[in-house]
Amino acid sequence: MYAVHAAAATDAFEVIRGDRSGTGQPGSIEIDIVNASSVDRAFRLAQPDFVLLLAAMSDIDRCEVLPEQAFAINARGAETVANACARTNARLLFTSSAAVFDGSKHGYREEDAITPLSVYGKTKAWAENAVKTLTPSAVVIRIALVLGFARENGTNAMLDSLTGRWKAGEPVFLSTREERNPIDAASLSKMMIDMLADHSVSGVYHVGASDSISRYELGKCLAARMGISAELVRPQDDPIPGRAPRGKDHFLLTEKIRRLYNLEIQSSSQVIERCFS
Ligand SMILES: NC(=O)c1ccc[n+]([C@@H]2O[C@H](COP(=O)([O-])OP(=O)(O)OC[C@H]3O[C@@H](n4cnc5c(N)ncnc54)[C@H](OP(=O)(O)O)[C@@H]3O)[C@@H](O)[C@H]2O)c1
């Protein structure tokens, strides 16, 4: 997802990418958010005015089997970055998740009680609290599902994983019971940059389409849009044993951000179309 953020940001900001592998490329800096001295060093070198904290262990199933590592990255790592932002007066935007809710009702507002089911959701809930406490001016964005093609390998991008398997002629099994309201990476990036630049905005905001769609229906729409045989999209009706618990209905209500920016919230089908434009 990073390249899209960078592309959206470069008009307004000088962008420095934080990366734990330390690519050494111009405009990038080594940072491991689990390591406080690495975070301090990166802040000293980059002296950021604005910080977009995307780094996370984002694979929900991996978090479930490696809870300590998930907590160290997603919770304590976010806390360490928030601490550095507070110390240096940098403005922070933190990406959280609809997984802070249990998905047992249709439609969640920003102020609804937090009820995470998975380790991932719990780490994000913990991080939100740390971010809000340490950096009250921070923006916390909750997202149900981002759609977009990544510009590098090895990311969490659902579209890349689907197209990789479809190109290999493999069918994908997608849940008929998990509903999400997606947002495309380009719209999300623009929204995040606007919010980061707008010092009058703070607190939690939900983003996403005006309607929710099951992963199976989403897969069918994507396959149709890409000219992939419908045969390669198969329904998965029951939760897969051994995977992290996932809420049924993660529909994030977006009235708050709609009012803030007088936005026209896109439908799921418009969001899908935007991924290809
Ligand atoms: N994609 C979605 O649908 C979705 C939905 C809700 C919320 N979110 C949130 O949005 C953010 C971005 O998600 P994404 O889908 O773009 O995830 P992603 O592709 O997995 O990217 C996460 C990045 O975090 C980096 N990272 C992991 N541990 C780190 C550490 N200790 N120090 C520094 N960097 C570290 C990873 O780098 P390595 O390559 O080194 O591992 C990776 O580049 C995450 O906070 C995620 O929880 C995403």
The ligand as a Gaussian input file, in Angstrom:
#p B3LYP/6-31G(d) Opt

LIG

0 1
 N       -5.239000      -4.025000       4.301000
 C       -6.384000      -3.929000       4.971000
 O       -7.457000      -4.367000       4.491000
 C       -6.411000      -3.257000       6.331000
 C       -7.633000      -3.190000       7.025000
 C       -7.658000      -2.571000       8.270000
 C       -6.514000      -2.008000       8.798000
 N       -5.343000      -2.104000       8.110000
 C       -4.143000      -1.523000       8.712000
 O       -3.494000      -0.702000       7.744000
 C       -2.067000      -0.748000       7.935000
 C       -1.389000      -1.155000       6.647000
 O       -1.888000      -2.437000       6.279000
 P       -1.392000      -3.215000       4.989000
 O       -2.517000      -4.055000       4.557000
 O       -0.715000      -2.275000       4.044000
 O       -0.303000      -4.173000       5.666000
 P        1.062000      -4.768000       5.082000
 O        1.029000      -4.851000       3.604000
 O        1.306000      -6.037000       5.852000
 O        2.117000      -3.687000       5.531000
 C        2.523000      -3.582000       6.871000
 C        3.941000      -3.089000       6.873000
 O        4.373000      -3.000000       8.239000
 C        5.746000      -3.322000       8.238000
 N        6.196000      -3.736000       9.573000
 C        5.861000      -4.855000      10.249000
 N        6.505000      -4.885000      11.423000
 C        7.276000      -3.768000      11.493000
 C        8.180000      -3.245000      12.449000
 N        8.430000      -3.883000      13.606000
 N        8.786000      -2.063000      12.190000
 C        8.555000      -1.408000      11.031000
 N        7.717000      -1.859000      10.062000
 C        7.085000      -3.025000      10.304000
 C        5.860000      -4.469000       7.252000
 O        7.194000      -4.539000       6.837000
 P        7.940000      -5.932000       6.536000
 O        7.802000      -6.069000       5.046000
 O        9.323000      -5.674000       7.006000
 O        7.238000      -7.005000       7.290000
 C        4.919000      -4.004000       6.149000
 O        5.608000      -3.240000       5.191000
 C       -1.848000      -1.727000       9.081000
 O       -1.724000      -0.988000      10.277000
 C       -3.113000      -2.567000       9.114000
 O       -3.370000      -3.082000      10.405000
 C       -5.262000      -2.713000       6.879000

